[in-house]
Amino acid sequence: MSDPIATEQITDEQMQQRVAELKPYALMVLRPTPKLREPGAEQVVWEHGRRNMALQALGLMPIVCPVGDERIAGIGIFNTSVEEAEAIMRDDPGVLAGLFTLEVHACRGFPGDLLPL
């Protein structure tokens, strides 16, 4: 069985050019806690979402992905340093209320990449 992705069409030169474009970002991971099932949590999550939309509108967190399974509540890509992303998220309503635990990791990505419509 052959690989359906035609990797041979990507040259070493194309790879080198793309890798040279990598930029540092911060990957934010929110994990749910049992408090997420408590009364009133929905309103806090709503305000958390409103804040995420504001961060997105400001260009600070251009990628926002709610996940909502038992292990991950959501992820986001910050256009900041890890330290800045941690500082921003410490004031998140869901984090402050203990609905989510926060992890921030250094990552790299290609500027201009978009999620498809």
N, C-alpha and C positions, 0 to 999 in steps of 0.2 A: 504494500500500500504506500503510495507516494504522498509526500506532504503537499496539500493543496495550495500552500502559499509559495509563490514563485520567488524565493529568496535570491536566486541567481540574477534577477533583474536589478538588484540593488548592488551597485559597484562599491569597491573599497573607497574610492574617492567620494562618493555620495555619503557613505558612512562617516568618513573623516570630517566632511563639511558639516554634517548634522551634529556630530558629537562636539565640534568646536562651538556650536550655538547654544549648548546647554547652559542654563542659568540656575542659580540656587533658589529654592523655594522652601517653604515649611509645610509639611503635611500634618494636619490636625486630625486626630481620631478621637471621637467621643464614644464612650462605652456606657450602656445603660446600667443603672443601679436599681435595686428593688424600690426605691422611692418613686420611680417613674410610674408605679401602679397606685400610688396614694392619691386620695382625693385632692383636687386642686392642681395636680401636675399638668393637666392639659393646658391650663391658662399660662403656666410658666413656659411650657414648650412653645406655645403660640408667640410669646414675647421673645423667646430665644430665636424663633424663626424670623421675627420682625428684625431683630438685631443682625442676624445673618444676612438678610436682604440689604440692610444698610451697609454692612461691611462689603458686600458685593458691589453695591452702587458706588462706593468710594474707591473701588479697585483694590481694596486690601485683601479680600478673599474672593477672587474671581470664580473659583470653582467651589460649589456647595452641593454636596450629595447626601441627602437623607438616606439612611440604609434601613434602620428599623428592624433588625433581627435581634436575636437574644444576645449576640456578642458585640455588635457594633450599632450604635445609634445613628452615626453619620460621620462623614469625612469632609474635609475641606482643604484646599490648597491656598495658602497665604502667599502673597507677593511681598513678604517681609522676611526678616531673620527669624530663627526659631525663638529667640528671646522676645522679640516683639510680638510674635503670635501668641506665645504663652501669656504675656502681659495683657494683651487684648482679651484673650479668652478667660482669664481669671475673673473678669467682670461680667461674663455671660450669665444671664439669669438661670439657666439650667445647671451650670457648673456651680454657681453660688448656692443654689437650692439643694445641691447634692443629687440631682437627677442623673447627672452624667459625670463620669471621671474623664479626665483630659490627658491626652498624650500628644506631644508635638515632636516630630522627627524632621531632621534635615533631609531634603530630597533635591533632585534636579529635574528639570523639565525643559521642553522646547518652547520658547516664547512664541506666542501666536497659535499654539495648538488650541483647538476648540472642540467642544462636545457637538456632535451633529444635531441638527434640528430634527 
